[in-house]
Amino acid sequence: MFRETAFNDIQRDSALDDTSAGFVMDEETFRAFYERTARGLWAYLARLTGDRQLAEDLLQETFYRFLRAANTYENETHRRNSLYRIATNLARDVRRRSLARAASVPAGDDIERVPSGQDAGATERMTDFTRAMSRLKPRERAMLWLAYAEGASHREIAEVLGVRSTSLKPMLFRARRKLAGLLGRAPHGGKP
Amino acid sequence: MKPVECDLESEVLAAVLRNLWPDRVDARLREHVAACEICADVVAIAGAIDYAREEMRARAVVPDSGRVWWLAQMRARREAAQAAGRPITAAQVIAFACAMSLLGACFGATSSWFQSALRWSASSLAGFKFQALLPFAAAFVAEHGALLLGMAAILLVIPAAVYLTMLRE
């Protein structure tokens, strides 16, 4: 289950559709949903693309496509999965277009910037982490972020990434091994 | 087959995320992590990812929800207007083509000079020998080969450039 899932007024959706724009929810419901999900989604997109500005653009595009999708959502988790699936597909398309143009895919330098005032050790750890993440495949980055930053279940990750649940466990295992290796397997682990 | 998950993985993960690792957990769990490579990987990455998540969420600058909603509405309405206009344009083009065809058919059926010109063209084509054109064409190609190549290249390049530009946009 994704974190911060505490939305109980799902039944409002069907009653308050904004028919003028063909959206799946009304403004009030959208704004509440946006406030709950936008920051996490931005972090996910920034981590996938390595580019803050691109993450913001994709965030807006994701919410637009989400609003226009003629879907009905059973619950908050379903809705959130759908949002992340749209975002994942958009980030994948952007990456494919970048590769087609033979431009280098951002390696995460843009999101490495840490605000001044933070201690040097934390800055260094964030830089190391960003570099390690940028050396993973986009799908590996996505699944690790969804699993450990968003707290998504295996089934949810499989749904977001469009892979079979049965394939996910070995894929996640390999991605975790790879990242742990890149991070140098801190002897005590835990938070920095 | 090598195991890819461990029963204690979620317990280890919870300990890391609650900042209990490594000092405030059971010795049993620490011993397990020391022996289990799956849980050791979880310890190595989970704290780092969670820290990065908190950092990034704290620094995230996302547009205001009202602005996103307003822009989405504007765009949806614009797209709806464009979509509504598209069938009319297509219908207009088809109607124009039909009208022109009908006009051409009426003109062809009623104009005596058009019919005589048509008969003359048909008889000329029947008696025409394409082999007679070959020496002339060969001489033309030999003389203006570069020009012909250039024109062919333009005919190929321009549609390709237009297509690629539209694709990018």
HADDOCK unambig.tbl for C-alpha pairs under 7 A between the chains (distance, minus, plus):
assign (segid A and resid 21 and name CA) (segid B and resid 73 and name CA) 5.91 0.50 0.50
assign (segid A and resid 21 and name CA) (segid B and resid 76 and name CA) 5.65 0.50 0.50
assign (segid A and resid 21 and name CA) (segid B and resid 77 and name CA) 6.02 0.50 0.50
assign (segid A and resid 27 and name CA) (segid B and resid 69 and name CA) 6.94 0.50 0.50
assign (segid A and resid 31 and name CA) (segid B and resid 65 and name CA) 5.45 0.50 0.50
assign (segid A and resid 31 and name CA) (segid B and resid 66 and name CA) 6.92 0.50 0.50
assign (segid A and resid 34 and name CA) (segid B and resid 65 and name CA) 6.28 0.50 0.50
assign (segid A and resid 38 and name CA) (segid B and resid 62 and name CA) 6.85 0.50 0.50
assign (segid A and resid 39 and name CA) (segid B and resid 57 and name CA) 5.55 0.50 0.50
assign (segid A and resid 39 and name CA) (segid B and resid 60 and name CA) 6.00 0.50 0.50
assign (segid A and resid 39 and name CA) (segid B and resid 62 and name CA) 6.63 0.50 0.50
assign (segid A and resid 40 and name CA) (segid B and resid 57 and name CA) 6.23 0.50 0.50
assign (segid A and resid 42 and name CA) (segid B and resid 60 and name CA) 6.86 0.50 0.50
assign (segid A and resid 43 and name CA) (segid B and resid 53 and name CA) 6.98 0.50 0.50
assign (segid A and resid 43 and name CA) (segid B and resid 56 and name CA) 5.72 0.50 0.50
assign (segid A and resid 43 and name CA) (segid B and resid 57 and name CA) 6.09 0.50 0.50
assign (segid A and resid 43 and name CA) (segid B and resid 60 and name CA) 6.89 0.50 0.50
assign (segid A and resid 56 and name CA) (segid B and resid 62 and name CA) 6.67 0.50 0.50
assign (segid A and resid 60 and name CA) (segid B and resid 68 and name CA) 6.58 0.50 0.50
assign (segid A and resid 64 and name CA) (segid B and resid 72 and name CA) 5.61 0.50 0.50
assign (segid A and resid 126 and name CA) (segid B and resid 52 and name CA) 6.69 0.50 0.50
assign (segid A and resid 148 and name CA) (segid B and resid 46 and name CA) 5.88 0.50 0.50
assign (segid A and resid 148 and name CA) (segid B and resid 49 and name CA) 6.41 0.50 0.50
assign (segid A and resid 148 and name CA) (segid B and resid 50 and name CA) 6.65 0.50 0.50
assign (segid A and resid 149 and name CA) (segid B and resid 49 and name CA) 6.00 0.50 0.50
assign (segid A and resid 149 and name CA) (segid B and resid 50 and name CA) 5.36 0.50 0.50
assign (segid A and resid 149 and name CA) (segid B and resid 53 and name CA) 5.82 0.50 0.50
assign (segid A and resid 169 and name CA) (segid B and resid 4 and name CA) 6.53 0.50 0.50
assign (segid A and resid 170 and name CA) (segid B and resid 4 and name CA) 5.78 0.50 0.50
assign (segid A and resid 173 and name CA) (segid B and resid 4 and name CA) 5.66 0.50 0.50
assign (segid A and resid 176 and name CA) (segid B and resid 41 and name CA) 6.32 0.50 0.50
assign (segid A and resid 177 and name CA) (segid B and resid 41 and name CA) 6.16 0.50 0.50
assign (segid A and resid 179 and name CA) (segid B and resid 45 and name CA) 6.90 0.50 0.50
assign (segid A and resid 180 and name CA) (segid B and resid 41 and name CA) 5.55 0.50 0.50
assign (segid A and resid 180 and name CA) (segid B and resid 44 and name CA) 5.65 0.50 0.50
assign (segid A and resid 180 and name CA) (segid B and resid 45 and name CA) 5.79 0.50 0.50
assign (segid A and resid 185 and name CA) (segid B and resid 44 and name CA) 5.25 0.50 0.50
assign (segid A and resid 186 and name CA) (segid B and resid 44 and name CA) 5.70 0.50 0.50
assign (segid A and resid 188 and name CA) (segid B and resid 22 and name CA) 6.63 0.50 0.50
assign (segid A and resid 189 and name CA) (segid B and resid 43 and name CA) 5.11 0.50 0.50
assign (segid A and resid 189 and name CA) (segid B and resid 44 and name CA) 4.65 0.50 0.50
assign (segid A and resid 189 and name CA) (segid B and resid 47 and name CA) 6.87 0.50 0.50
assign (segid A and resid 190 and name CA) (segid B and resid 16 and name CA) 5.28 0.50 0.50
assign (segid A and resid 190 and name CA) (segid B and resid 21 and name CA) 5.86 0.50 0.50
assign (segid A and resid 190 and name CA) (segid B and resid 43 and name CA) 5.88 0.50 0.50
assign (segid A and resid 190 and name CA) (segid B and resid 44 and name CA) 6.72 0.50 0.50
assign (segid A and resid 190 and name CA) (segid B and resid 47 and name CA) 4.55 0.50 0.50
assign (segid A and resid 191 and name CA) (segid B and resid 19 and name CA) 6.98 0.50 0.50
assign (segid A and resid 191 and name CA) (segid B and resid 47 and name CA) 4.06 0.50 0.50
assign (segid A and resid 191 and name CA) (segid B and resid 48 and name CA) 5.68 0.50 0.50
assign (segid A and resid 191 and name CA) (segid B and resid 51 and name CA) 6.24 0.50 0.50
assign (segid A and resid 192 and name CA) (segid B and resid 48 and name CA) 6.55 0.50 0.50
